[in-house]
Amino acid sequence: MRLITNSWPCLTFTAIILWSFLALLSSNITHLPPLASLGILFLIGSLLSIKSWRIWIKDVRLLCIGSLGIFGYHYFLFLAFRKAPIVQANLINYLWPVFIVMFSPLFFKGYKWRFQHAFGTACAFFGAGLAIADTQSIAFNHMYWLGYLFSFCAAIIWALYSLWTKKQASMQTELVGGFCLVSSLLSFFLHGVFENALPPISFTDAAVLLVLGLGSMGIAFYAWDKALKLGDPRIIGSLSYLTPILSSFWLLAFGDKNWTPGLLISVFFVVLGGSINLGKQKINAD
């Protein structure tokens, strides 16, 4: 798959926008077994770079590590949603941009951990939390500790996967298709072991799966990989908190709810956090 731009901000926002549709579109296929759905979505995503399949098998070590990153994140998040309330589990899941900021100095010598990055990311996380909790009650219950743990693991896995892909400077973005194919095979295998048979797929189901597979679970992965290779992961992590804001917007736009002061405040904090980190990037560039 050839990306039409090498601008990391454009690539970042492409991934963010596509991921923001995930909740809205996924709500239309909740009647399908989750692992089977993941298998189909990963398979569609892999087809975007099928012409480069020779790249997939060039380095088996990279293929295995990358596949474990993509599959591991979604699998642990799937377990978290089964063991804990989705709202609370998803809030913990959105710690992954924080971890990207925290772990960046461990992967790259030139990325120092600065107060501005921490403060900007904290503002963005606070805003994302407001967006998720605006219309629902956030109350953590010790009964769901296992689900919270799974969600925490998912956040760490995605942060480590993201930083790992940036560190693989020579790794071609087309290899992401191989990650998706292996993840698809693992998903189908676990579906066969743990889930009931996949029911007949309607035309609407097929359309939703196709859009998700090409967008949120396809192009978004490729754009994310390329953006991380070109840009500063600390800034990209902070900007990623626009995802729950946009996700809330789509749910409101196509639902029966209205914007509230809480959501408007959440937008302010996410924009503030991204602006702080972007401002720091300009200072460092000078």
Secondary structure, DSSP 8 states (H G I E B T S, - for coil): ---S---HHHHHHHHHHHHHTHHHHHTTSTTS-HHHHHHHHHHHHHHTTGGGHHHHTT-HHHHHHHHHHHHHHHHHHHHHHHHS-HHHHHHHHTTHHHHHHHHHHHH-TT----HHHHHHHHHHHHHHHHHHHTTS-----GGGHHHHHHHHHHHHHHHHHHHHHHH-TT--TTHHHHHHHHHHHHHHHHHHHHS-------HHHHHHHHHHHHIIIIIHHHHHHHHHHHS-HHHHHHHTTHHHHHHHHHHHHTSS----HHHHHHHHHHHHHHHHHHHHHHHHH-
